[in-house]
Amino acid sequence: MGPIVIAESVNAQDVSWIQKLWSEEWGGAVMVSKGVAYRLDDLEMRLAWIDGMRVGLITWHKTSEGSEVMSLNALCERKGVGSALLQAVEDDTRYRGGARCFLITSNDNLDALRFYQRRGYRIIRVDPGAVDEARRIKPSIPLFGQYGIPIHDELELEKRWG
């Protein structure tokens, strides 16, 4: 397996692949965070490649304080793809003078909670019922998630520096 390459730009073929990935993994081309709907076109993104194959995607948007990660997909687990993509966003945020990266995940996403906490992210807020409210904007959000856990709540994690 070759090195992970993080691409800073995407072409038309990449966009088709990204749209398909979001549809399969996130239930469509819209992501809801704190009651706001974001479309793919609204977001920054980086692709990860290994040996000429797409192996991951991260999307985020810039905020006044830093960056909010909207999605992270690593298609080959435990190879460093997710870490490399997250590091690219953190580096971009620091370069722009941002003080933090943060993200929202749901209460069922135990694997993501482990992943982010191992990389220095801390839980800073729990919003009970926030996913139930988000379903009004995006009805395709499932009722049950990983490990058969009912999805109701949002957890906010952040990493600060400086």
N, C-alpha and C positions, 0 to 999 in steps of 0.2 A: 504494500500500500504506500502510495506516494504522500507527499506533504499536503496539508490542508492549505488551500489558497482561498483567500477572501476577496471577492470581486466587489468593487465599489460602484459598478454600473451594470445595468441590465439591458438586454436587447429584446426585440419583439418575441423571439422564441422563449426567452426567460420569462417574460410576462405571462405567456400562455401557461407555462409550467407552474408559475407562482399562483395563478388563478385556479388551476386545477388542485394544487396542494391546499390552498385555503378552503376551497369548496369541500374537499374530502376531510380535512383535519379540523376546520373551524366552522363548517356548516354554511359557507357562503362567502361573499366578498365584503362583508361588513363585520367589524369588531366593535363591541360596546364596552366602554370603560367609564365608570362614574357617571352613567346616564348619557354619555355622548357617543354617537355612532361615528366610526371612522371607516372610510373606504380605503382600499389599497392605494388609490391615487393620492391619498392624503399623507402617506407614510414614506419615511426613509426606509431603505432596505439594503441588505447585503446578502449575497449568496456565498455559500461555501462549496468548493469544488475539490475533488480528489481524483486524480488520474483522468481528468476531462469529464467527470460526471458530477452533476449537482447532488450534493449530499446534505444541504441544510439551507435554512433561510431564517433571518431575523428581520423584524420590522419594528419601527419605533417612530415616535414623533418628538420634535423638540419642544421643550417648555421653557418658561422663564428661568427655572432653577436647574434645568438639565435635560434629561430625556426620559420618556416613558416607553418602556418596551411593551409592544402590543402582541407580538407572537414570536415564538422561537421553536423551530422544528429542526431536529437533528435526525437524519434518516438512517444513520448508522450509530448506534449507541455505544458509549464508552470508548470512543476513538478520539475525543477532544473537539469534536465539531461544535457542539453547543458552547463549550467554554471559549473556543476561538471566536465564534460569532458574538457572544456576550462581551468579550474583551474588545472587539472592534467598536461596539457601541460605547463602551466605557471610555475608550481612547478618544473617540470622536467628541464625546461630551466634555471630557477634560480639555481637549484642544480648544473647544469653543468657550471655555471658562465656566462650564456648568459645575454645580456643586454636588449633584447626585444623579443616579439612575434609579428608577423605580418601576414597579409593575404591579398589576392586579392579577390574581389567580383565584380560582374557586376552591371552596373548602374540600373538595374531593381530590384535588390534584397533589396527592402526597409525594409523588416522584418529583414534581417541580419544586415543592417546598424543600425537599432534601437537597436538590441540585443547587438552588439559589442560596440557601443558608450555608452550604459548604463553600460558596464563593463570596462570602462576606455580606450577604443581604440579610436584613433583619425585618421581622414582622413589626410593622408600626401601627397597623389599624386593622380591625375586623368590622365589616359592615354587614350585620345580620339582615338577611332578606334582600340584599342588593341584586343577587342573580334572579330572584323572583321578579323584581322590578325590571331588570334588563330584558326579560322574556317578553315584556310588552313592546319593546322596540325590535327585538330579534326573537320571534317565536320558535325558531329552529334550535334554540339552546335546549339540550336534553334535560329531562327531569332527574336522571340518574347518571353518574359519571363513573370514574375509575373505582374499581373494587365494589361496585354496586352501591356506592354512597350517594344518597340524595343530595342534589346540588341546590343550595339556597344562598350561601354567603360568599362575599368577596373578602380576600385577604390582600392587604397592600404590603409589599416588601420594598425596602430601599437599601441602597449602598451609598454612603456619603464618603467624601475624602476632603482632605485639606484642612 
